[in-house]
Amino acid sequence: MMRIHESDLRWMEGAARKEIDGCRRQAFDGTILFTPDGVGNYGALWTRDFAYMLPLFDLFDREEALAAIRYLIAGQRGDGVVPDRRQVDGVNVYEAGGRGHPVGLPPLDNSAFMVSLVYEYISRTKNFSLVDEFLLPLHWAMQAIPRGPHGLVWNHPQLPHSPYGFTDTIGKTGELLFCSLLDWNASRDMVALCRAIGNQHLLALYATRMKEMEEGIESLIDPSTGLFLAASEDCRQVDVWGNAFAAAIDFPIAADRFEQIVELFTDRYDDVIERGQVRHLVKGEYWERLLLPVKAGDYQNGGYWGTPAGWVMKTMASTHPKIAETMLRDLVEDYRNRGIHEWVNGERVRLPHYVASITNPTAAIRDLLSEKKAVLE
């Protein structure tokens, strides 16, 4: 069992509270938005970044959180697409990239993150009356996601655009691992929401979708390593984040497959983790196709990120607790000494006060404690 020092957890919770408080911005209509950085530089509420904050539900005012969710869903297009972000002036931005310089079509992850936001709020407050308000818009959002031959989320090789937002500069095409895992997780949330109000039709639809993806994801297995590949076409490379995320969300994985994921972090720890932060690919590898020029070793093409650290800890907590403990200790030490950044690589640090880098791993540690896979000392 993983052992967590109470002082580390309290420091993380305090740091998360500080960054959440610092990222507040008021929109044109008075709604409080929560921007990706803890000093409020960004002028918009990003769907995925907010989804990586809200699991620390006790750090939010309930009414402010609900208003922010409604602010996002109010920007949903007629075709079901939800905003990638919604600005303080109310303008909806559906594509990744700078305003006026979109990176192709809308990213393929925001529908799932929108579901996660609504589910998080309703499950925490037990306000099931809200299901009727949100269920159909969420269903339209989920229906807007393109799917490939195995039922997985699809990014057309001839028309590539941002897949998962934390790889929005990467040209992963074909059927996608990470977006499909997000979709599976959101489908599970949709099943729960449908069950709460007795909507058997949509419940059956999303239960079937989950089953299809559980079977279809086998098409993304790398025969040489037994690990999951990032995509079926461009960037057929072992996805470090994706493998950790699959294990962390309890996606149904065969025992031998789970062992291979664990071995990725035991046998190649120094190739994927630095100061408790995690690389997208194994060290020495870089993405085969880019949507925007990113220098090897930088940002999403070789940087080490705090956002996924908790998934690795959750994966390792039961079978290799010492590794999880080392990760947590190193992460907290780096955050204390150098600050909380979006990504690091060696002595380089980029974008301080990045909120998801602290909120996501803090939520994971809390989950481990609540699931009794870790003990507080």
C-alpha positions as CSV (number, residue, x, y, z in Angstrom):
1,M,0.0,0.0,0.0
2,M,1.3,3.4,-0.9
3,R,2.2,5.6,2.0
4,I,1.5,9.4,1.7
5,H,2.9,11.9,4.1
6,E,0.1,14.1,5.5
7,S,2.3,17.2,5.1
8,D,2.7,16.5,1.4
9,L,-1.0,16.1,0.8
10,R,-1.8,19.3,2.8
11,W,0.8,21.2,0.9
12,M,-0.7,20.0,-2.4
13,E,-4.2,20.9,-1.3
14,G,-3.0,24.3,-0.2
15,A,-1.2,24.9,-3.5
16,A,-4.2,23.7,-5.5
17,R,-6.5,26.1,-3.6
18,K,-4.0,29.0,-4.2
19,E,-3.9,28.3,-8.0
20,I,-7.7,27.9,-8.2
21,D,-8.3,31.1,-6.4
22,G,-5.7,32.8,-8.6
23,C,-7.2,31.6,-11.9
24,R,-10.6,33.3,-11.3
25,R,-11.8,35.8,-14.0
26,Q,-15.2,37.4,-14.3
27,A,-17.0,37.1,-17.6
28,F,-19.1,39.8,-19.2
29,D,-22.3,38.4,-17.5
30,G,-20.8,38.1,-14.1
31,T,-20.0,34.4,-14.3
32,I,-16.8,33.4,-12.6
33,L,-14.5,31.6,-15.0
34,F,-11.5,29.4,-14.1
35,T,-8.6,29.9,-16.4
36,P,-5.7,27.4,-17.0
37,D,-3.2,29.4,-15.1
38,G,-3.3,30.4,-11.4
39,V,-2.7,34.1,-12.1
40,G,-5.6,34.7,-14.4
41,N,-3.6,35.6,-17.5
42,Y,-5.9,33.6,-19.8
43,G,-9.1,35.3,-20.8
44,A,-11.2,32.2,-21.2
45,L,-12.6,29.1,-19.5
46,W,-11.2,25.9,-21.2
47,T,-13.5,22.9,-21.0
48,R,-10.8,20.3,-20.4
49,D,-8.8,22.4,-17.9
50,F,-11.9,23.0,-15.8
51,A,-12.6,19.3,-15.9
52,Y,-9.1,18.7,-14.4
53,M,-9.9,21.2,-11.6
54,L,-13.5,20.3,-10.5
55,P,-12.7,16.9,-8.9
56,L,-11.3,19.1,-6.0
57,F,-14.9,20.0,-5.5
58,D,-14.6,21.3,-2.0
59,L,-12.2,24.0,-3.2
60,F,-15.0,25.6,-5.3
61,D,-18.2,27.5,-4.5
62,R,-21.0,25.3,-5.7
63,E,-23.0,28.0,-7.4
64,E,-19.9,29.4,-9.1
65,A,-19.0,25.9,-10.4
66,L,-22.5,25.3,-11.8
67,A,-22.6,28.7,-13.4
68,A,-19.3,28.0,-15.1
69,I,-20.6,24.7,-16.4
70,R,-23.7,26.4,-17.8
71,Y,-21.5,29.1,-19.3
72,L,-19.7,26.4,-21.4
73,I,-22.8,24.5,-22.4
74,A,-24.5,27.7,-23.5
75,G,-21.9,27.9,-26.2
76,Q,-22.8,24.5,-27.7
77,R,-23.2,24.7,-31.5
78,G,-26.2,23.3,-33.4
79,D,-24.2,20.3,-34.5
80,G,-23.6,19.3,-30.9
81,V,-20.0,20.6,-30.6
82,V,-19.1,22.2,-27.3
83,P,-16.6,25.0,-27.1
84,D,-12.9,24.3,-26.6
85,R,-13.0,27.4,-24.5
86,R,-15.4,30.3,-24.0
87,Q,-13.9,33.8,-23.5
88,V,-14.7,36.4,-20.9
89,D,-16.5,38.4,-23.5
90,G,-18.8,35.4,-24.3
91,V,-17.2,34.5,-27.6
92,N,-17.1,30.8,-28.2
93,V,-13.9,29.3,-29.6
94,Y,-14.4,25.8,-30.9
95,E,-11.0,25.0,-32.4
96,A,-7.6,24.6,-30.8
97,G,-5.0,27.3,-31.4
98,G,-5.0,31.0,-31.2
99,R,-8.2,32.9,-32.0
100,G,-8.3,33.4,-35.7
101,H,-5.6,30.7,-36.2
102,P,-7.4,27.4,-35.6
103,V,-5.6,24.1,-35.7
104,G,-8.2,22.4,-38.0
105,L,-11.6,21.3,-36.8
106,P,-12.6,21.3,-33.1
107,P,-10.6,19.0,-30.8
108,L,-12.0,15.5,-30.2
109,D,-12.0,15.5,-26.4
110,N,-14.3,18.3,-25.3
111,S,-17.5,16.3,-25.5
112,A,-16.2,13.8,-23.0
113,F,-14.8,16.5,-20.7
114,M,-18.2,18.3,-20.8
115,V,-19.9,15.1,-19.6
116,S,-17.3,14.7,-16.9
117,L,-18.0,18.2,-15.6
118,V,-21.7,17.7,-15.4
119,Y,-21.3,14.2,-13.8
120,E,-18.8,15.5,-11.3
121,Y,-21.1,18.3,-10.2
122,I,-24.2,16.1,-10.0
123,S,-22.5,13.2,-8.2
124,R,-21.0,15.5,-5.6
125,T,-24.2,17.6,-4.9
126,K,-26.7,14.7,-5.4
127,N,-28.8,17.3,-7.3
128,F,-30.2,14.8,-9.8
129,S,-32.9,17.3,-10.9
130,L,-30.1,18.8,-13.0
131,V,-29.9,15.6,-15.2
132,D,-33.0,16.7,-17.1
133,E,-31.4,20.0,-17.9
134,F,-28.1,18.6,-19.2
135,L,-28.7,15.1,-20.5
136,L,-29.8,15.9,-24.1
137,P,-27.1,18.6,-24.7
138,L,-24.6,16.1,-23.5
139,H,-26.0,13.4,-25.7
140,W,-25.7,15.7,-28.7
141,A,-22.2,16.5,-27.8
142,M,-21.3,12.8,-27.6
143,Q,-23.0,12.1,-30.9
144,A,-20.8,14.8,-32.6
145,I,-17.7,12.8,-32.2
146,P,-16.6,10.9,-35.3
147,R,-15.9,7.1,-34.9
148,G,-13.7,4.7,-36.8
149,P,-14.3,1.1,-37.9
150,H,-13.7,-0.3,-34.4
151,G,-16.0,2.2,-32.7
152,L,-13.1,4.3,-31.5
153,V,-12.8,8.1,-31.8
154,W,-11.5,8.9,-35.3
155,N,-9.2,11.6,-36.6
156,H,-9.1,11.6,-40.4
157,P,-5.5,11.2,-41.8
158,Q,-6.3,13.6,-44.7
159,L,-8.0,16.2,-42.4
160,P,-6.1,16.0,-39.1
161,H,-6.9,18.3,-36.3
162,S,-6.4,18.5,-32.5
163,P,-7.1,15.2,-30.8
164,Y,-6.7,15.3,-27.0
165,G,-6.0,18.9,-26.0
166,F,-2.8,18.1,-24.2
167,T,-1.5,16.9,-27.6
168,D,-3.2,19.6,-29.7
169,T,0.0,20.2,-31.7
170,I,0.4,16.5,-32.5
171,G,-0.9,14.8,-35.7
172,K,-2.3,11.6,-34.3
173,T,-4.7,10.2,-36.9
174,G,-6.9,7.2,-37.5
175,E,-8.5,5.7,-34.4
176,L,-7.2,7.3,-31.2
177,L,-6.3,5.8,-27.9
178,F,-6.6,8.7,-25.5
179,C,-9.8,10.3,-26.9
180,S,-11.4,6.8,-26.9
181,L,-10.5,6.3,-23.3
182,L,-12.0,9.7,-22.5
183,D,-15.1,8.7,-24.5
184,W,-15.4,5.4,-22.7
185,N,-15.2,7.2,-19.3
186,A,-17.8,9.7,-20.4
187,S,-20.0,6.9,-21.6
188,R,-19.8,5.4,-18.2
189,D,-20.8,8.7,-16.7
190,M,-23.7,8.9,-19.2
191,V,-24.9,5.5,-18.1
192,A,-25.0,6.7,-14.5
193,L,-26.8,9.9,-15.3
194,C,-29.4,7.9,-17.4
195,R,-29.9,5.4,-14.6
196,A,-30.6,8.3,-12.2
197,I,-33.6,9.4,-14.1
198,G,-34.6,6.0,-15.6
199,N,-33.8,6.8,-19.2
200,Q,-33.4,3.2,-20.4
201,H,-33.0,4.0,-24.1
202,L,-29.9,6.2,-23.7
203,L,-28.5,4.0,-20.9
204,A,-28.5,1.0,-23.3
205,L,-26.9,3.1,-26.0
206,Y,-24.0,4.2,-23.9
207,A,-23.6,0.8,-22.3
208,T,-23.3,-0.7,-25.8
209,R,-20.8,2.0,-26.8
210,M,-18.6,1.1,-23.8
211,K,-18.6,-2.5,-24.9
212,E,-17.7,-1.6,-28.5
213,M,-14.7,0.4,-27.3
214,E,-13.6,-2.3,-24.9
215,E,-13.4,-4.7,-27.8
216,G,-12.2,-2.2,-30.4
217,I,-9.3,-0.9,-28.4
218,E,-7.5,-4.2,-28.9
219,S,-6.8,-2.9,-32.4
220,L,-4.4,-0.4,-30.8
221,I,-2.1,-3.0,-29.2
222,D,1.5,-2.9,-30.1
223,P,2.5,-6.5,-30.8
224,S,6.1,-5.9,-29.8
225,T,5.4,-4.5,-26.4
226,G,1.8,-5.4,-25.6
227,L,1.2,-1.7,-24.8
228,F,-1.4,0.6,-26.3
229,L,-0.5,2.8,-29.3
230,A,-1.5,6.4,-29.5
231,A,-3.2,6.0,-32.9
232,S,-3.9,3.5,-35.7
233,E,-2.5,5.6,-38.6
234,D,-0.1,8.5,-37.9
235,C,1.8,8.3,-34.6
236,R,1.6,4.6,-34.1
237,Q,3.7,5.0,-31.0
238,V,3.4,3.8,-27.4
239,D,1.4,6.4,-25.6
240,V,2.8,6.7,-22.1
241,W,0.0,9.0,-20.8
242,G,-2.7,6.8,-22.5
243,N,-1.5,3.6,-20.9
244,A,-1.4,5.1,-17.5
245,F,-4.8,6.7,-18.0
246,A,-6.3,3.4,-19.1
247,A,-5.2,1.7,-15.9
248,A,-6.1,4.7,-13.7
249,I,-9.8,4.9,-14.8
250,D,-10.2,1.1,-14.4
251,F,-10.7,0.5,-18.1
252,P,-11.1,-3.3,-18.4
253,I,-7.6,-4.5,-19.2
254,A,-6.5,-8.1,-19.1
255,A,-4.1,-9.0,-16.3
256,D,-1.2,-9.6,-18.6
257,R,-1.8,-6.2,-20.3
258,F,-1.9,-4.5,-16.9
259,E,1.4,-6.1,-16.0
260,Q,2.9,-4.7,-19.2
261,I,1.7,-1.2,-18.3
262,V,3.2,-1.6,-14.9
263,E,6.5,-2.7,-16.4
264,L,6.6,0.4,-18.5
265,F,7.0,2.4,-15.3
266,T,9.2,-0.1,-13.4
267,D,11.6,-1.1,-16.1
268,R,11.8,2.3,-17.9
269,Y,11.0,4.7,-15.1
270,D,13.9,7.1,-15.9
271,D,12.8,7.1,-19.6
272,V,9.3,8.4,-18.9
273,I,9.5,10.3,-15.6
274,E,11.6,13.2,-14.4
275,R,11.1,14.9,-11.0
276,G,7.7,13.2,-10.7
277,Q,6.5,14.5,-14.1
278,V,5.7,12.4,-17.1
279,R,6.7,12.4,-20.8
280,H,4.1,11.7,-23.5
281,L,6.5,9.1,-25.2
282,V,9.4,7.1,-24.0
283,K,12.6,9.2,-23.8
284,G,14.4,9.4,-27.1
285,E,11.2,9.2,-29.1
286,Y,9.4,12.1,-30.7
287,W,6.0,12.3,-32.4
288,E,6.1,11.2,-36.0
289,R,3.6,13.8,-37.2
290,L,3.0,17.3,-35.9
291,L,0.2,19.8,-36.6
292,L,2.4,22.7,-35.5
293,P,6.2,23.0,-35.4
294,V,7.4,21.9,-31.9
295,K,11.0,21.4,-31.3
296,A,12.1,17.9,-30.1
297,G,12.4,18.0,-26.3
298,D,9.9,20.9,-25.9
299,Y,6.3,21.1,-24.8
300,Q,4.2,18.1,-26.1
301,N,7.1,16.7,-28.0
302,G,9.4,15.7,-25.2
303,G,8.5,17.8,-22.1
304,Y,7.6,16.2,-18.8
305,W,4.2,17.2,-17.4
306,G,2.6,17.1,-14.0
307,T,-0.9,16.7,-15.2
308,P,-0.7,12.9,-15.7
309,A,1.4,12.2,-12.7
310,G,-1.5,11.0,-10.6
311,W,-2.5,8.4,-13.2
312,V,0.9,6.8,-12.9
313,M,0.7,6.9,-9.1
314,K,-2.7,5.2,-9.2
315,T,-1.4,2.6,-11.5
316,M,1.6,1.8,-9.3
317,A,0.1,2.3,-5.8
318,S,-1.1,-1.3,-5.2
319,T,1.7,-3.3,-6.9
320,H,4.7,-1.0,-6.6
321,P,3.9,1.5,-3.8
322,K,7.6,2.6,-3.5
323,I,7.6,3.8,-7.0
324,A,4.4,5.8,-6.4
325,E,5.8,7.2,-3.2
326,T,9.0,8.2,-5.0
327,M,7.0,10.0,-7.7
328,L,5.0,11.9,-5.3
329,R,8.0,12.9,-3.2
330,D,9.8,14.1,-6.3
331,L,6.8,15.9,-7.6
332,V,6.2,17.8,-4.4
333,E,9.9,18.7,-4.0
334,D,10.1,20.1,-7.5
335,Y,6.9,22.1,-7.1
336,R,8.1,23.5,-3.8
337,N,11.5,24.4,-5.2
338,R,10.8,25.6,-8.7
339,G,7.0,26.2,-8.7
340,I,4.2,24.5,-10.5
341,H,4.7,24.6,-14.2
342,E,2.9,23.3,-17.3
343,W,6.0,21.2,-18.3
344,V,9.7,20.9,-17.5
345,N,12.7,19.3,-19.1
346,G,16.0,19.3,-17.2
347,E,16.6,22.9,-16.0
348,R,13.9,24.3,-18.3
349,V,10.5,25.2,-16.9
350,R,7.6,26.6,-18.8
351,L,4.3,28.4,-17.9
352,P,4.3,28.8,-14.2
353,H,1.1,28.4,-12.0
354,Y,-0.4,25.9,-14.4
355,V,-3.5,24.7,-12.5
356,A,-4.0,21.2,-13.9
357,S,-0.4,20.3,-13.0
358,I,-1.4,20.5,-9.3
359,T,-5.2,19.8,-9.3
360,N,-5.1,16.6,-11.3
361,P,-2.5,14.7,-9.2
362,T,-4.0,16.0,-6.0
363,A,-7.4,14.6,-7.0
364,A,-5.7,11.3,-7.8
365,I,-4.0,11.1,-4.4
366,R,-7.4,11.8,-2.7
367,D,-8.9,9.0,-4.8
368,L,-6.2,6.6,-3.7
369,L,-6.9,7.4,0.0
370,S,-10.7,7.1,-0.4
371,E,-10.2,3.7,-2.3
372,K,-7.9,2.6,0.6
373,K,-5.1,1.9,-1.9
374,A,-3.0,4.4,0.1
375,V,-2.6,5.3,3.7
376,L,-1.9,8.8,5.2
377,E,1.0,9.0,7.6
